[in-house]
Amino acid sequence: MAWRFCEAGDPEAKGVVERLIQFLETSFEPGRQFSGPLDFQEQLDRWFERRANVRTHRALRERPIDRLAEERGSLRALPERTPDVHRRFVLRVPPQPYVRIDTVDYSLDPELVGRRVEIVATQRRIRGRALDSGEVACDHERTFARHRTLTALDHARALRTLRGDPAEVEVETRPLSAYDRLIPA
């Protein structure tokens, strides 16, 4: 067994996967808006139930929903315990306390610089804990946008304090009645 890299735009080599993606791009995505990955998945599931699984597939010459009922009989039962599929790794917190997962940098607690932390990357969250004390190193909502830097507010404040930067500037809060006097209605 070995890697096989297909040429770009070669749907016969890439098979069913590329055709399914093209089908989704042309039949499902146009004209829709999504508030996030979960909304996308919910809309996609509803669309498959109502439209995609009830059409007669050209290559199969039957409906996918009928094929699913047939294949369920040959499937094994799921294991009792769900396998751990999250990405886990251990690292020493660098002087610039960030960890890069895919192309996104997530902030770590700067007070843990030099200590080892375990990072757990799930589909929805990035979490980290110090191995020696169990302190929380980070807890971020995962983003799949590329080349972003996510910094938790408490991490930014702690980093500023450790570097000896001046404290945050107090901003005056005026009552809204002051603006009402300046701008006649």
DRENDO-1510 file (C-alpha; in Angstrom, 1 decimal, always signed):
<recs>
REC; n; res; u; v; w
REC; 1; MET; +0.0; +0.0; +0.0 .
REC; 2; ALA; +1.3; +3.5; -0.8 .
REC; 3; TRP; +0.2; +7.1; -1.4 .
REC; 4; ARG; -1.2; +7.8; -4.8 .
REC; 5; PHE; -1.5; +11.5; -5.8 .
REC; 6; CYS; -4.2; +12.2; -8.4 .
REC; 7; GLU; -3.9; +14.9; -11.0 .
REC; 8; ALA; -6.1; +18.0; -10.4 .
REC; 9; GLY; -9.5; +17.9; -12.1 .
REC; 10; ASP; -9.4; +14.1; -12.6 .
REC; 11; PRO; -12.8; +12.9; -11.3 .
REC; 12; GLU; -12.4; +9.4; -12.6 .
REC; 13; ALA; -9.3; +8.8; -10.5 .
REC; 14; LYS; -10.7; +10.6; -7.5 .
REC; 15; GLY; -14.0; +8.7; -7.8 .
REC; 16; VAL; -17.2; +9.1; -5.8 .
REC; 17; VAL; -15.8; +11.6; -3.3 .
REC; 18; GLU; -15.1; +14.3; -5.8 .
REC; 19; ARG; -18.5; +13.8; -7.6 .
REC; 20; LEU; -20.3; +14.0; -4.2 .
REC; 21; ILE; -18.5; +17.2; -3.3 .
REC; 22; GLN; -19.3; +18.7; -6.7 .
REC; 23; PHE; -23.0; +17.6; -6.3 .
REC; 24; LEU; -23.1; +19.4; -2.9 .
REC; 25; GLU; -21.4; +22.5; -4.2 .
REC; 26; THR; -23.9; +22.8; -7.1 .
REC; 27; SER; -27.1; +21.5; -5.6 .
REC; 28; PHE; -26.9; +22.1; -1.8 .
REC; 29; GLU; -24.8; +25.2; -1.1 .
REC; 30; PRO; -26.0; +27.8; -3.6 .
REC; 31; GLY; -28.4; +30.3; -2.0 .
REC; 32; ARG; -27.9; +29.0; +1.5 .
REC; 33; GLN; -26.4; +30.8; +4.5 .
REC; 34; PHE; -24.8; +29.1; +7.5 .
REC; 35; SER; -24.3; +30.4; +11.0 .
REC; 36; GLY; -21.5; +27.9; +11.8 .
REC; 37; PRO; -20.4; +24.3; +11.3 .
REC; 38; LEU; -23.3; +22.9; +13.3 .
REC; 39; ASP; -25.9; +24.8; +11.3 .
REC; 40; PHE; -24.2; +23.6; +8.1 .
REC; 41; GLN; -24.4; +20.0; +9.3 .
REC; 42; GLU; -28.1; +20.3; +10.4 .
REC; 43; GLN; -29.1; +21.8; +7.1 .
REC; 44; LEU; -27.1; +19.2; +5.2 .
REC; 45; ASP; -28.8; +16.3; +7.1 .
REC; 46; ARG; -32.3; +17.7; +6.5 .
REC; 47; TRP; -31.4; +18.2; +2.8 .
REC; 48; PHE; -30.2; +14.6; +2.4 .
REC; 49; GLU; -33.4; +13.3; +4.0 .
REC; 50; ARG; -35.7; +15.3; +1.8 .
REC; 51; ARG; -33.9; +15.5; -1.5 .
REC; 52; ALA; -30.6; +13.7; -2.0 .
REC; 53; ASN; -31.5; +10.3; -0.6 .
REC; 54; VAL; -34.9; +10.0; -2.4 .
REC; 55; ARG; -33.5; +10.6; -5.9 .
REC; 56; THR; -32.6; +7.6; -8.1 .
REC; 57; HIS; -28.8; +7.5; -8.3 .
REC; 58; ARG; -27.5; +7.2; -11.8 .
REC; 59; ALA; -24.7; +4.7; -11.1 .
REC; 60; LEU; -26.5; +2.6; -8.5 .
REC; 61; ARG; -29.8; +2.7; -10.4 .
REC; 62; GLU; -31.6; +2.8; -7.1 .
REC; 63; ARG; -32.4; +5.2; -4.3 .
REC; 64; PRO; -29.5; +5.6; -1.7 .
REC; 65; ILE; -32.1; +5.3; +1.1 .
REC; 66; ASP; -33.1; +1.8; -0.1 .
REC; 67; ARG; -29.4; +0.9; -0.4 .
REC; 68; LEU; -28.8; +2.0; +3.2 .
REC; 69; ALA; -31.6; -0.2; +4.5 .
REC; 70; GLU; -29.9; -3.2; +2.7 .
REC; 71; GLU; -26.4; -2.4; +4.0 .
REC; 72; ARG; -27.4; -1.9; +7.6 .
REC; 73; GLY; -27.9; -5.7; +7.9 .
REC; 74; SER; -24.3; -6.3; +7.1 .
REC; 75; LEU; -22.9; -3.7; +9.5 .
REC; 76; ARG; -21.3; -4.6; +12.8 .
REC; 77; ALA; -22.6; -3.0; +16.0 .
REC; 78; LEU; -20.7; +0.0; +17.3 .
REC; 79; PRO; -18.2; -0.6; +20.2 .
REC; 80; GLU; -19.6; +0.0; +23.7 .
REC; 81; ARG; -17.0; +2.7; +24.4 .
REC; 82; THR; -16.5; +5.4; +21.7 .
REC; 83; PRO; -12.9; +5.5; +20.7 .
REC; 84; ASP; -10.9; +8.7; +21.5 .
REC; 85; VAL; -10.4; +10.4; +18.2 .
REC; 86; HIS; -9.2; +13.8; +19.5 .
REC; 87; ARG; -5.7; +15.0; +18.6 .
REC; 88; ARG; -3.5; +15.1; +21.7 .
REC; 89; PHE; +0.0; +16.2; +22.2 .
REC; 90; VAL; +2.3; +17.5; +24.9 .
REC; 91; LEU; +4.5; +20.6; +24.6 .
REC; 92; ARG; +6.5; +22.9; +26.7 .
REC; 93; VAL; +4.9; +26.4; +26.8 .
REC; 94; PRO; +7.2; +28.7; +24.8 .
REC; 95; PRO; +8.1; +32.3; +25.7 .
REC; 96; GLN; +5.5; +33.5; +23.2 .
REC; 97; PRO; +2.7; +31.5; +24.8 .
REC; 98; TYR; +0.8; +30.3; +21.7 .
REC; 99; VAL; +0.1; +26.9; +20.2 .
REC; 100; ARG; -0.5; +26.4; +16.5 .
REC; 101; ILE; -3.1; +23.9; +15.5 .
REC; 102; ASP; -3.6; +23.7; +11.7 .
REC; 103; THR; -3.0; +27.3; +10.8 .
REC; 104; VAL; -4.5; +29.0; +13.8 .
REC; 105; ASP; -2.6; +30.2; +16.8 .
REC; 106; TYR; -4.3; +29.8; +20.2 .
REC; 107; SER; -3.1; +31.6; +23.3 .
REC; 108; LEU; -1.8; +29.7; +26.4 .
REC; 109; ASP; -1.6; +31.0; +29.9 .
REC; 110; PRO; +1.7; +32.9; +30.0 .
REC; 111; GLU; +2.3; +32.0; +33.7 .
REC; 112; LEU; +2.9; +28.4; +32.5 .
REC; 113; VAL; +5.9; +29.4; +30.3 .
REC; 114; GLY; +8.5; +26.6; +30.5 .
REC; 115; ARG; +6.1; +24.0; +31.9 .
REC; 116; ARG; +4.7; +21.1; +30.0 .
REC; 117; VAL; +1.0; +21.1; +29.0 .
REC; 118; GLU; -1.2; +18.6; +27.2 .
REC; 119; ILE; -3.2; +20.0; +24.4 .
REC; 120; VAL; -6.5; +18.3; +23.3 .
REC; 121; ALA; -7.9; +19.4; +20.0 .
REC; 122; THR; -11.5; +18.3; +19.3 .
REC; 123; GLN; -13.8; +19.4; +16.5 .
REC; 124; ARG; -15.2; +22.1; +18.7 .
REC; 125; ARG; -12.7; +23.1; +21.3 .
REC; 126; ILE; -9.0; +23.5; +22.0 .
REC; 127; ARG; -8.2; +22.7; +25.6 .
REC; 128; GLY; -4.9; +22.5; +27.5 .
REC; 129; ARG; -3.9; +21.5; +31.0 .
REC; 130; ALA; -0.5; +21.7; +32.8 .
REC; 131; LEU; +0.8; +18.2; +33.4 .
REC; 132; ASP; +2.3; +18.9; +36.8 .
REC; 133; SER; -0.5; +20.7; +38.5 .
REC; 134; GLY; -3.6; +20.3; +36.3 .
REC; 135; GLU; -4.0; +24.0; +35.8 .
REC; 136; VAL; -6.0; +25.1; +32.8 .
REC; 137; ALA; -3.6; +26.3; +30.1 .
REC; 138; CYS; -6.3; +27.2; +27.6 .
REC; 139; ASP; -9.9; +26.7; +26.6 .
REC; 140; HIS; -10.8; +28.1; +23.2 .
REC; 141; GLU; -13.6; +27.5; +20.8 .
REC; 142; ARG; -12.0; +26.0; +17.7 .
REC; 143; THR; -12.1; +27.9; +14.5 .
REC; 144; PHE; -11.4; +26.6; +11.0 .
REC; 145; ALA; -10.7; +30.0; +9.5 .
REC; 146; ARG; -7.1; +30.0; +8.2 .
REC; 147; HIS; -4.2; +32.1; +9.6 .
REC; 148; ARG; -5.9; +33.5; +12.7 .
REC; 149; THR; -4.6; +34.3; +16.2 .
REC; 150; LEU; -7.0; +33.8; +19.1 .
REC; 151; THR; -6.0; +35.3; +22.4 .
REC; 152; ALA; -8.1; +34.9; +25.5 .
REC; 153; LEU; -8.6; +38.2; +27.4 .
REC; 154; ASP; -7.2; +36.9; +30.7 .
REC; 155; HIS; -4.1; +35.6; +28.8 .
REC; 156; ALA; -3.5; +39.0; +27.2 .
REC; 157; ARG; -3.8; +40.7; +30.6 .
REC; 158; ALA; -1.5; +38.2; +32.3 .
REC; 159; LEU; +1.1; +38.6; +29.5 .
REC; 160; ARG; +0.9; +42.4; +29.8 .
REC; 161; THR; +1.5; +42.2; +33.6 .
REC; 162; LEU; +4.4; +39.8; +33.2 .
REC; 163; ARG; +6.1; +42.1; +30.7 .
REC; 164; GLY; +5.7; +45.1; +32.9 .
REC; 165; ASP; +3.5; +47.0; +30.5 .
REC; 166; PRO; +1.3; +49.7; +32.0 .
REC; 167; ALA; -2.2; +48.8; +33.1 .
REC; 168; GLU; -5.2; +49.3; +30.9 .
REC; 169; VAL; -6.3; +52.8; +30.4 .
REC; 170; GLU; -9.6; +53.7; +32.2 .
REC; 171; VAL; -12.1; +55.0; +29.7 .
REC; 172; GLU; -14.7; +57.5; +30.9 .
REC; 173; THR; -18.3; +56.3; +30.6 .
REC; 174; ARG; -20.6; +59.2; +30.1 .
REC; 175; PRO; -24.3; +59.0; +30.8 .
REC; 176; LEU; -26.5; +59.0; +27.6 .
REC; 177; SER; -28.3; +62.1; +28.8 .
REC; 178; ALA; -25.1; +64.2; +28.0 .
REC; 179; TYR; -25.5; +63.2; +24.3 .
REC; 180; ASP; -29.2; +64.0; +24.4 .
REC; 181; ARG; -28.4; +67.6; +25.5 .
REC; 182; LEU; -25.8; +68.0; +22.7 .
REC; 183; ILE; -28.0; +66.6; +19.9 .
REC; 184; PRO; -31.5; +68.0; +19.7 .
REC; 185; ALA; -34.2; +65.5; +18.8 .
</recs>
